[in-house]
């Protein structure tokens, strides 16, 4: 009976819905300011940046202040709430057309102009706290779709049993919870990136390189740290994928020109580049950075002779390039040694490792970014389902789960020495996940 329940999609959707609704209500309340008269706005969080940039881009793009975003909704509200305009100015600042605000050191928009256009519909919902509900719904649907599509594709490709399919589904979901809640807590966008990577994987295993390039280019509009993957695909002979990504990226950069003209779009692209330089430089040494590159770089900067001749940004970029390139070469050597160029299971492993390499070695990685681990976790569960039982692999998974999922949450409050430490525990745990995934693949062949 219990087994039948846990292998029911209806039960899984029910559990997912209950958790997501409770999380949405809780974090919606947490992001609502406590001051009287401010309850319709939001506290300082990532979603505030997204709503603001949608509003500002609309004004910048279409010149008339209040178009769409301010529009009729603002006029209707101002009849009942005369303080709306005053509160709006306090919320977004006086300059309603400044999309990339370089004066703000942390809470500034870091995505491409095309991504900014995606925020306009949310800014059309007059109060941000109401738009946040729509944002949460979108994120919930995206994660559910990513989990279901991923496990369905695995089931189709490998004809696994119903029990194994649901083991994979529940495993990916449980591991995702910490990173899902982080996305909800600040209104981040990374759940959508996880969904796009699932779509990328589905296209990759079918050999649809052009589609893969389009998806990767779209991912790069918000997370350009994944673009170094092009080096790996170039070295592995995926020329169509590389060309498709480059052409799609250029097209996506200037798609807004159709609506606002080339001049305004070019100015936005220039501002985006400048804000990326500012953003990375100002946040590289943030203790919340989970990158192994950050850990090594920060340690090296303690050497006075080195820190006096090289900046943190240049050092981190150099380290990231060396570590990432080395990892790509190791993956290529492994692929050739296994003679797995056409093996479908290796394609799953390949995409999983490419995601992990970026998460470990990019100069700047936040907790919310690790939501894309749903793919490596699902792939590991798949490999282990047909592998000889090896205790070391399950020990590795246990260490991964503790370091990456449990540590730093309320579950480890009884161990303050763990929760008070600021270290790259998630990345360290992912190394153990990588060990389990690679070795469970090797034991099958």
N, C-alpha and C positions, 0 to 999 in steps of 0.2 A: 504493500500500500504506500509506504513512504517513498519507495523507489519510483512508483508510478507518479506520485505527486511531483517529485523533483525532476522528472523527465517530461513534464507538461509545459508547453510554451505558455499556456494560459496562466499557470501558476507563476512562471518566471516574470511575465509581464505584470502580474498583480504585485509581486514583491518589488519589482523595479518601480512601479507607479507609486506604491506606498512610500518607499524610501525617497523618491524624487519629490513627492508632494510635501512630505515632512521637512525635507531639506530646503525646498523653495520657501515654505512659510517661515522657517527659522531664520534663514539668511536674508529674506526680504525684510523681516523685522529688524535684524541686526544692521542692515544698511539704511534703515530709516532713521533720520536724525531725531534726537529727543527734544530739541528746542521747539517751543510753541511756534506754529506758523511755518515750520520747515518740513513737516511730515510728508509733503508731496515731492520732495527732492530726495537726493541720496547723499550719503556720506562720501568722503573721498575714497574712490575705488576705481578699478579699471573701467567699469561700465559707465561711470560718470564721464570719463575721457571719451568713450565711444559715442555716447549721446551728444556730448558737446561738439565733437568733431562733425557729426552728422548735421547738426544745426548750423554750425559755422560754414561747412562746405556748401550747404544749400545757399546760404547768403552770399558766399564768395562766388559760387558758380553762376547764380542767376541774378546777381547784382541787387535786386530789390530786397531790402531787409524784411524779413518775416515771411518770405515766399515759402510755401509748403510748410516748413518746419514751424515758423511763427504763425503764419497764416490765419485761417478762419478760426482754428482752435484757440489760438492766443486771444483773438478778439472776443470770442464767446466767453472765455474765462475771465478776461479783464473786466467784463461787465459785473461779474459777481465777486471777483477777487482783484481789486485795484492794485494790490501789492505784487501781482504776478511779474510785471516788468522789472520791478526793483529786485525781486528775488532771482529772476532770470539773469540779470546783470551780475549779481553776486555769484551766481552759480557758474556762468561761462566766461565772465570778464566783459570788459567794455567793447573790445574789438570783436564784432560778430563775424568778421570775414577772415580772421587769422586761423587757418586750419592747423598749421604746424607751429606751435608756440614754443620758441626756443628759450623763452625766459623762465619756463617752468622746468626745474631740474629733474623731476621724477615723473610726475603725472602728466606726460605729454603723449600725443598720438604717434606711434612708431610704424604704422602700416602704410601701404602704398595708397596713392590717390584712388585707385579702383576699390580697394577695401574701404576707404572712407565713404565712397558712394553707397556701399552696402549699408552703412550706418544711417543714411538719410531716412528710410522708412521708420526706424525706431525713434528718431528725433521728431517725427511728425506726431508722435503720441505726446500730447502737450506736457504732461508731467513725467519726469524721469522715473519716478517710483512706479508708475503704471507701465511704462515701457520696459522696466526691469522684469515684470511678469512675463511679457512676450519674449524677452531674451531668455529667461529661464526655460520656458516651454520649448523654444528652439533648441537649446542645449540638451534638454532631456530627450527630445525626439532624435537628435543627432547621435547621442550615445547609444540609445536603444537600437537605432538603425545600424550603427557600426558593429555592435555586438552580434546582432541577428544576421546581418549580411556576411560577416566574417565566418561565423560558425556554419552558416548554410553553404558558403563556398567551399570550406574545408570538407564538409560532409559530401558534397557533390564530387569533389576532386579525388577523394580517397575512400569513398564508400564505407565510412566508419559506421559503427553501430549507433543506435539511438542513445545508449548509455554513455558512450564516449563523447558523442556530440554534446550532451548536456554537461558532462564533466568539464569539457573545454569552455562551454558558455558560462557556467558558474565560476570557474577559475578566473577567467578574464574579468568577469563582473566584480568579483570580490577584490581582486587586485586593483581594479580601477577606482574603487570607492574613495580612497584617500585623495586621489588626484581629481576625481569628479567633484568632490566636496570643495576642494581648493578652487576649482574653476567657478563653482557656484558662489563661493564665499566672496570673491572679488569681481564676479561678472566677467571672467576671462573668455577667450575665444578658442582655446586649445582643443576643446572637444570636437569642434568642427574640423580641425587639422587631423585628429584621429580618424574621423569619418572619411576624409579625403585620402588618407593613407590606406584605408581599407579598400576604397575604390581603386587606388593605384595598384595595390596588390592583386585585386581581381583582374585588372587589365594586364598586369605584368605576367601572370601565370598563363594568360591566353596569348601572349606574344604580341599584344597590341601596343607597340612602342609609341606610336603617334599620340594615342590617347593618354598613355603614361606621361608623355612630355607635357601635354596640356594640363593634366592634373598637378604635376610637379611645379609647373609655372604658376598655377593658381595658389598652391601652398606657399610659394616663395613671395607672394604678394603680402603675406603677413609674417612669414617665418623664413627670411632669406638665408638663415643659417643652414638650411637643408640644400642649398644650391651646390655646395661642394660635392654632392653625390654625382654631379655631372662628370667629375674627373673619373670616378669609378666606372661609370657607364661608358665613357670614352675609351678607357683602357680595356674594357671588356667587350668592345666592339659594337655597342648599342648606338650606332651613329644616328639612326632615325630618332631615337629617344632624345639624344642630346640636341639635335637640330630642332626638333619639335618644341623642346623646352625653351631654347633660346628665342625662337621666333614667336612663341606664345607669350613669353615674358615681355618682349618688346611690344607686342600687340596689346597686352593687358595694360602696360604702362600708359598707352595713349588712347585706349578705348574712351576715356572721359572726354577726349577732344571732340568726339561726335556731338556731345551736348554743350560743351563750354568753350570750344575752340582750342587750337594748338597752343597759342600763347599762354593762356591760363594753365593749361595742363603741364606745359614745360616748366612753368614756374613752380607748380606743385611738386613735380618730380625732383626739381632742384632742392626744394625745401625738405623733401623726404630724405634725400641723401644727407643733407646737413643735420637733420634731426637724428638720423641713425648714428652718425659720428658722435654727436653730443650724447646720445642716450647710452651707447656702449661705453664711452669714456667715463661717464658719471656713475655707472653702475657695476663696472667690472669687479671692484673690490667690495661689493655688497656681501655681507656675511651669509645672505640667503642663496647666493650663487652655488649651484650644485655641481658645477663642471669640474672634472678632473684637471682640466687645463688651469682653471682658477686655483685649485689646490696647489699644483706644482708651481705655478707662476707666483703666487703669494709667498710660497716658501723661498723661492729664488730671490724675491725682492727684499727679503730680510738680509741678503748679502749686500752690504753697503757699496762695495766696489761695483757690483752689477747695477743696483738701483740708481747709482749716480750717472750712469752712461746710457741707460735705456729706459724708456717710459713703460708703464704698466701695459698700455694699449699695444705697443709694438711687440713687447715680450709675449703677451698673451696670444696675439695673432700668429707670431712665429711658432710658438709651442703648439697651437691648434693646428697649424698647417703641417707641422712635422708629425704629430700624433695621428691626425686624420689620414694623411697620405700613407703612413706606415701601416695603419689598420686596413686601408684599402688594398695595399699590396699583399698583406697577409691573407686577406679574404680571396684575392685572385689566385694566389699560390695554393690555398686550400681547395678552391674550386677546381683547379687543374689537377691537383693530386688525387682528388676524389673522382675525376672524370665525370663531373656532374653538370656539364653545360646544358644538357637538355632535360635534366631530372626535375620534375615538378616539385618534389619535396625540397630540393635544394633552392628553388626559387623562393619558397616560403622562408627558408632559413636566410637567404640572401637579403631579402627586403627587411627582415627582422634585424639582421646585423647592421644594415645601413642606417636604420633608425637609431639603434643603440649607439653606433659610432658617433652620430651627430649629438645625441643627448649626453654622451660622456665627454666629448672633446671640443664641442663648440665653446667659444670663450665665455659665453653667458647663457646659463640654463636655470630656469625657475622650476619650482615644484610642479606647477600646473602643466608644464611641458611634458611631463612623464605620463600623461594620460594615453599617449601613443604606445605605451608598453602593452596595451591590450593585444597587439599583434604578436610580439615575441612571447608573451605568456601563453596565448592560444597555441602557437606553434610548438612551444615546449611541451604543453599538455598533449598535443597530437603525437609528438615523437615518443614521449614516455609511455603512451598507451600501447605501443608495439615494441618497446625495448625490453631487453632482459632487466630484471630488477637489480639495480645497483644502488646500494645504500648511500654511496658518496653523492649521487645525483640528488637524492631526496634530502640529504643534509644540506646540500648547496641551495636547494629551493627553500628550505627552512630558514637559512641565514638570509637569503634574499627577502623573504617575506617579513622577517623581523626588522632588518635594516631599512628596507625601502618602503614598507607598508605600515608597520606597527610603530616603529621608533619615532618619537616626536609627536605622538598623538596622545589623547586622553588615556589610551590603554597602557601607556608607560609613565603615567603620572607618579606611580609608586617608586619609580627609579629616576629621581630628579637629576642624578649625574648624567643620565642619557638625554633628558629633555632640555637641560641647560647647556649642553654642548652645541657648538655651532660647527658642524663638520659635514662633509659630503656623504652622509650616510646613505642617501638614496642611490647615488652613483656607485658607491662601494657595494651595495646590495645587488645592483644590476650586473656587476662583474660576476657574481655567483650565479645569477640567472643565465648569463651568457655561457658560463661553464657547463651548466646543466643542459642547455639547449644544444650546444655544439656536440657534446659528448653523447647525448641521447640520439643524435643523428648518426654519429659515427658507429655506434653499436649496432645499428640496423644494417649496415653494409659491410 
